[in-house]
Structures are given as structure tokens and as C-alpha cells.
Amino acid sequence: MSLTAKTLNEEEFFYGHKACAGCGGSLAVRIALKVLGEGAIAVLPAGCMSAVGFNFPQLCFGNNAMISTFAGTASMLTGVEAGLRAQGITNFHAVGFAGDGGTADIGIQALSGAIDRNDNILYICYDNEAYMNTGIQKSSLTPFGAKTTTTPAGKNIRGNLRPKKNMFEIAAAHGIAYAATASIGFLNDFMNKVEKASKIKGTKYIHVIAPCPTGWGTATDETIDFAKEIVECGLWYLAEYENEEFILNYKPTEFTDVEAYLRNQSRFAQLTDEDIQAVTASRDKKWESILKNYKVN
């Protein structure tokens, strides 16, 4: 039976944290741990969730959790899994929660190695599209045109000049056991992908969009709305990779307005009409590839 809000575990494993109001990352961690249950062993690198979740003397995790080096989320997960297995312990899930910078930049080497070894771990990237914990710096998952403290907007340059790295397809290119994209705006989809991943042996990677009101320049009560809208306007998509096959889980009947999605975030306030057209053209090109190469579920 598919998980829903009514069938989800009522016990809380991530609570009392110091995350900003409207934090999408904290919701992703909370929901994933409710799905995995008390047997989850969580590993978190330096980043938003370790900063808000480990505040001495208060630990905001109801299960076992530890901080890894910024680059070492996946390698520490490998050690956790191997150590518990060596002791004959089987009723656990080794799960990592890392942000976009800790995944696509600093942590990609360790993640690649874990996938290559096919370690029995679950790696979840909560993607808020910048290094939010340290002051909103650009990561390689920051989208084109976004203003950050390291990609400022001025007369000559209007924010980030580079496209967003596709970590989902990079993970899939390794021949990973299971990979998926998700959004906290589609919680049932995210919950069921976490549950599915927990039952698959080998390395699993889930990339979940988790808006950050502070860095995106949005209202704190609009986080879920933006997490839905990024999917509905086609700038993010819900998909899976399994058994060497890409599967599209959701195709909007008609894309909503890209310009409205971008203009309602202060990080994109500087974009020109030409920039908006470029973003839309890039979306259309990507969807041509998706519909050509992905099986539509």
C-alpha cells in the first residue's frame, strides 16, 4: 500500500531543530526519517541540517545520527553499514542527508566511490540550490540566473551564468541500483520513493528539491507552493532510474508560466525578458530529451 499522510509513521525523529521558518530541507529530513523509522542511522555533513540539528546540549534526532566531514557523507555511510553488518545487525538503514554543495561539489567523489562499490546505503540530497548555511554562495546546483553572494547581479552579469548540474543522471550513469528525483511539493511521491529505496539492496540516491525562503527570497509560508511550481512549470521533473531504465513519474498536462515562477523569487529579480526566454528554451530542450529517452509511467 502506498504511503500517505494517514499511513505515515506518527513518531517524530527530527524535531526541535533551529531551522529557518519555511525550511524545505528540514521537511525532507523529517519525512524521510518517519518513513525509515527508528532503525535509521543518519549521517549529515557540515551544512544546514547539521547546523540546525546538533545544538549542544540538544540533539534534534530521535534516532542515531552523526556529523561527517563535508566531503565524507557517502564514505561514512559505507563505514556505518559495514560496521553494523560485521556485528550481525541487519534491522537498520544507513541514510545520508547532504545539501547540494555537499553532494554535487564537495561530496561527489565519495558518492561516486560508494556507487561504484554498490554499498548498501541510501543517500538523499536536499537541494536548495546554493550553499545556504554559509551565506548563500553558488553551488553547481544553482540554476542559471540566480543571484547569490558569489554570483551577484550587476550591470554586466545578471547572476549565475552556468546551468544546473544534473546529479540524477550523473548518479544513473554509474549504473546505480536506484536513483530518483523528488520534490517536497509532492510528498506522497517522495515518501514512496524513500520507502522503495529502503527495500532495494545496493546504493540508492534520491535528489529532492527543498526550497529555502532565505536564499530564494520567498515568503516562509510559500515553500510547498514553490516546490510544486518548479515541477509544474517544467524546471524540475519527477523520475526514477532502475534496471538501466529511466522512468518519468509525472508529466504536467500543460506547463505553467516559467516567468511567473522566476519573477516571484527575489534571487531572479534581475533577469531580463531574454533571460527568461533562454530559461524556457533550455527547459523545452531538456523535455524533448526526457520524452525521447524516458519511459513515461
C-alpha positions as CSV (number, residue, x, y, z in Angstrom):
1,M,0.0,0.0,0.0
2,S,1.3,3.4,-0.9
3,L,2.3,5.7,1.9
4,T,0.1,8.7,2.6
5,A,-0.2,11.3,5.4
6,K,-2.7,8.9,7.1
7,T,-0.5,5.8,6.9
8,L,2.8,7.5,7.7
9,N,4.6,6.7,11.0
10,E,3.3,9.1,13.6
11,E,6.5,9.0,15.6
12,E,8.9,12.0,15.1
13,F,12.6,11.5,14.7
14,F,13.7,15.1,13.8
15,Y,12.2,17.8,15.9
16,G,13.1,20.8,18.0
17,H,15.7,21.9,15.4
18,K,16.7,25.5,14.7
19,A,16.0,25.7,11.0
20,C,14.7,28.9,9.5
21,A,10.9,29.2,9.2
22,G,9.7,27.5,6.0
23,C,12.8,25.4,5.6
24,G,12.4,22.8,2.9
25,G,15.4,20.8,3.9
26,S,14.2,20.2,7.4
27,L,10.9,18.9,6.0
28,A,12.7,16.5,3.7
29,V,14.8,15.1,6.6
30,R,11.7,14.8,8.9
31,I,9.6,13.0,6.3
32,A,12.4,10.6,5.2
33,L,13.1,9.6,8.8
34,K,9.5,9.0,9.5
35,V,9.4,6.6,6.5
36,L,12.6,4.8,7.6
37,G,11.8,4.6,11.3
38,E,13.9,4.2,14.4
39,G,16.3,1.8,12.7
40,A,17.7,4.6,10.5
41,I,21.3,5.6,11.2
42,A,21.7,9.2,9.9
43,V,24.9,10.8,8.6
44,L,25.0,14.5,7.9
45,P,27.9,16.6,6.7
46,A,28.6,20.2,7.5
47,G,25.5,22.0,6.2
48,C,22.1,23.4,7.1
49,M,20.8,20.2,8.7
50,S,23.8,19.5,10.8
51,A,23.9,23.2,11.9
52,V,20.3,23.2,13.0
53,G,20.1,19.7,14.3
54,F,23.1,19.3,16.5
55,N,23.0,22.1,19.1
56,F,24.7,21.1,22.3
57,P,23.2,20.0,24.7
58,Q,20.2,19.5,22.5
59,L,20.2,16.8,19.8
60,C,17.3,17.1,17.5
61,F,17.4,13.5,16.2
62,G,15.3,10.7,17.8
63,N,17.5,8.1,16.2
64,N,21.2,7.6,15.9
65,A,22.8,10.5,14.0
66,M,26.3,11.8,13.4
67,I,28.1,14.6,11.6
68,S,30.6,13.7,8.9
69,T,33.2,15.7,7.2
70,F,31.9,17.9,4.5
71,A,33.2,15.7,1.8
72,G,32.6,12.4,3.5
73,T,28.9,11.7,3.8
74,A,29.0,8.7,1.5
75,S,32.2,7.3,2.8
76,M,31.0,7.5,6.4
77,L,27.8,5.8,5.3
78,T,29.9,3.0,3.9
79,G,31.6,2.6,7.3
80,V,28.4,2.6,9.2
81,E,26.8,0.0,7.0
82,A,29.9,-2.2,7.0
83,G,30.4,-1.9,10.8
84,L,26.9,-2.8,11.7
85,R,26.8,-5.7,9.2
86,A,30.0,-7.1,10.7
87,Q,28.3,-7.2,14.0
88,G,25.4,-9.2,12.6
89,I,23.0,-6.3,12.9
90,T,20.5,-6.2,10.0
91,N,17.5,-4.1,11.1
92,F,18.9,-0.7,10.1
93,H,19.1,1.8,7.3
94,A,22.3,3.8,6.7
95,V,21.0,7.1,5.3
96,G,22.8,10.3,4.5
97,F,21.3,13.8,4.2
98,A,23.5,16.3,2.4
99,G,22.8,19.6,0.7
100,D,23.5,20.5,-2.9
101,G,27.0,21.7,-2.3
102,G,27.9,18.8,-0.1
103,T,26.7,16.5,-2.8
104,A,27.4,17.9,-6.3
105,D,30.6,19.7,-5.3
106,I,32.4,18.7,-2.2
107,G,31.0,15.2,-1.7
108,I,30.7,13.9,-5.3
109,Q,33.9,11.9,-5.1
110,A,32.9,9.9,-2.1
111,L,29.4,9.4,-3.5
112,S,30.8,8.2,-6.8
113,G,33.0,5.7,-5.0
114,A,30.1,4.4,-2.9
115,I,28.0,3.8,-6.0
116,D,31.0,2.1,-7.7
117,R,31.2,-0.3,-4.8
118,N,27.4,-0.7,-4.7
119,D,27.4,-0.1,-0.9
120,N,24.0,-0.8,0.7
121,I,23.3,2.8,1.6
122,L,20.7,5.5,0.9
123,Y,22.0,9.0,0.0
124,I,19.4,11.8,0.0
125,C,20.4,15.2,-1.4
126,Y,18.1,18.0,-0.2
127,D,18.7,20.6,-2.9
128,N,18.0,24.2,-2.0
129,E,20.2,25.3,-4.9
130,A,23.1,27.1,-3.0
131,Y,25.3,26.9,0.0
132,M,22.7,28.4,2.2
133,N,24.2,27.6,5.6
134,T,27.4,29.6,5.0
135,G,25.8,32.7,3.4
136,I,24.1,31.8,0.1
137,Q,27.1,31.0,-2.1
138,K,26.7,29.4,-5.6
139,S,27.0,25.6,-5.9
140,S,27.0,23.6,-9.1
141,L,23.3,23.0,-8.5
142,T,22.5,26.7,-8.5
143,P,20.3,27.4,-11.6
144,F,21.1,29.8,-14.4
145,G,20.4,33.4,-13.5
146,A,20.1,33.0,-9.7
147,K,21.7,35.7,-7.6
148,T,24.0,34.5,-4.8
149,T,26.7,36.2,-2.8
150,T,29.3,34.7,-5.2
151,T,27.2,35.3,-8.3
152,P,25.9,38.9,-7.7
153,A,23.7,40.7,-10.1
154,G,25.1,43.9,-11.6
155,K,25.1,45.9,-14.9
156,N,27.2,43.3,-16.7
157,I,26.4,40.0,-15.1
158,R,22.9,39.0,-14.0
159,G,23.6,36.3,-11.5
160,N,24.8,32.7,-12.1
161,L,26.0,32.1,-15.7
162,R,26.1,28.3,-15.6
163,P,23.3,25.7,-15.9
164,K,22.3,23.4,-13.0
165,K,24.3,20.1,-12.9
166,N,22.1,17.0,-13.4
167,M,23.1,14.9,-10.4
168,F,20.3,12.4,-11.0
169,E,21.6,11.5,-14.4
170,I,25.2,11.5,-13.2
171,A,24.3,9.0,-10.5
172,A,22.4,6.9,-13.0
173,A,25.4,6.9,-15.4
174,H,27.3,4.9,-12.7
175,G,24.8,2.1,-13.2
176,I,23.4,2.7,-9.7
177,A,20.9,0.3,-8.1
178,Y,18.3,3.0,-7.8
179,A,18.1,6.8,-8.3
180,A,15.1,9.1,-8.2
181,T,14.2,12.8,-8.2
182,A,11.6,14.2,-5.9
183,S,10.2,17.5,-4.5
184,I,8.7,18.3,-1.1
185,G,5.8,19.8,-3.0
186,F,4.9,16.2,-4.0
187,L,5.3,14.5,-0.6
188,N,3.5,11.3,-1.4
189,D,5.9,10.7,-4.3
190,F,8.9,11.5,-2.1
191,M,7.7,9.2,0.7
192,N,7.1,6.3,-1.6
193,K,10.5,6.7,-3.2
194,V,12.2,6.6,0.2
195,E,10.2,3.5,1.1
196,K,11.0,1.9,-2.2
197,A,14.7,2.7,-1.9
198,S,14.8,1.3,1.6
199,K,13.9,-2.2,0.2
200,I,16.5,-2.2,-2.5
201,K,19.9,-3.7,-1.9
202,G,22.8,-1.6,-3.1
203,T,23.4,2.2,-3.4
204,K,20.3,4.4,-3.7
205,Y,20.3,8.1,-4.5
206,I,17.3,10.4,-4.1
207,H,17.5,14.1,-5.1
208,V,14.8,16.1,-3.6
209,I,14.1,19.8,-4.3
210,A,13.7,21.6,-1.0
211,P,13.2,25.4,-1.3
212,C,14.9,27.9,1.0
213,P,12.9,31.1,1.7
214,T,16.1,32.8,2.9
215,G,18.1,32.1,-0.2
216,W,15.3,32.1,-2.7
217,G,13.7,35.3,-1.5
218,T,10.2,33.9,-0.9
219,A,7.7,34.0,1.9
220,T,8.1,31.4,4.6
221,D,4.6,30.1,4.0
222,E,5.1,29.5,0.3
223,T,7.8,26.8,0.4
224,I,5.4,24.0,-0.6
225,D,3.9,26.2,-3.3
226,F,7.3,26.8,-5.0
227,A,8.3,23.1,-4.6
228,K,5.1,22.3,-6.6
229,E,5.5,25.1,-9.1
230,I,9.1,24.2,-10.1
231,V,7.7,20.8,-11.2
232,E,4.5,22.2,-12.8
233,C,6.5,24.7,-14.9
234,G,8.9,22.0,-16.0
235,L,12.1,23.3,-14.5
236,W,12.3,20.1,-12.4
237,Y,10.9,16.7,-13.0
238,L,9.9,13.6,-11.1
239,A,11.7,10.5,-12.3
240,E,13.4,7.2,-11.4
241,Y,16.3,5.1,-12.7
242,E,16.2,1.4,-12.1
243,N,17.3,-1.7,-14.0
244,E,19.1,0.5,-16.6
245,E,15.9,2.3,-17.4
246,F,14.7,5.9,-16.9
247,I,11.1,6.4,-15.9
248,L,9.2,9.7,-15.9
249,N,6.7,9.6,-13.0
250,Y,4.8,12.8,-13.7
251,K,4.2,14.9,-16.8
252,P,2.3,18.1,-16.4
253,T,-0.7,18.3,-18.8
254,E,0.5,21.8,-19.7
255,F,3.4,23.7,-18.3
256,T,2.6,26.7,-16.1
257,D,4.4,30.0,-16.7
258,V,8.2,29.9,-16.2
259,E,8.3,33.7,-15.9
260,A,5.8,33.7,-13.0
261,Y,7.8,31.1,-11.2
262,L,11.1,33.1,-11.6
263,R,9.7,36.6,-11.0
264,N,8.2,35.6,-7.7
265,Q,11.7,34.9,-6.2
266,S,14.0,37.8,-5.4
267,R,17.0,35.8,-6.5
268,F,15.8,36.1,-10.1
269,A,14.6,39.8,-9.9
270,Q,17.3,41.0,-12.2
271,L,16.5,38.7,-15.1
272,T,15.6,40.3,-18.5
273,D,12.9,39.0,-20.8
274,E,15.7,37.5,-22.9
275,D,17.0,35.6,-19.9
276,I,13.5,34.2,-19.2
277,Q,13.3,33.1,-22.8
278,A,16.7,31.4,-22.5
279,V,15.5,29.5,-19.4
280,T,12.3,28.5,-21.2
281,A,14.2,27.3,-24.2
282,S,16.5,25.3,-22.0
283,R,13.5,23.7,-20.3
284,D,11.9,22.8,-23.7
285,K,15.2,21.2,-24.9
286,K,15.5,19.1,-21.8
287,W,11.9,17.9,-22.0
288,E,12.5,16.8,-25.6
289,S,15.3,14.6,-24.4
290,I,13.2,13.3,-21.5
291,L,10.3,12.3,-23.7
292,K,12.6,10.7,-26.1
293,N,14.7,8.7,-23.6
294,Y,12.5,8.1,-20.6
295,K,9.7,5.7,-20.3
296,V,6.5,7.6,-19.2
297,N,4.9,5.9,-16.2
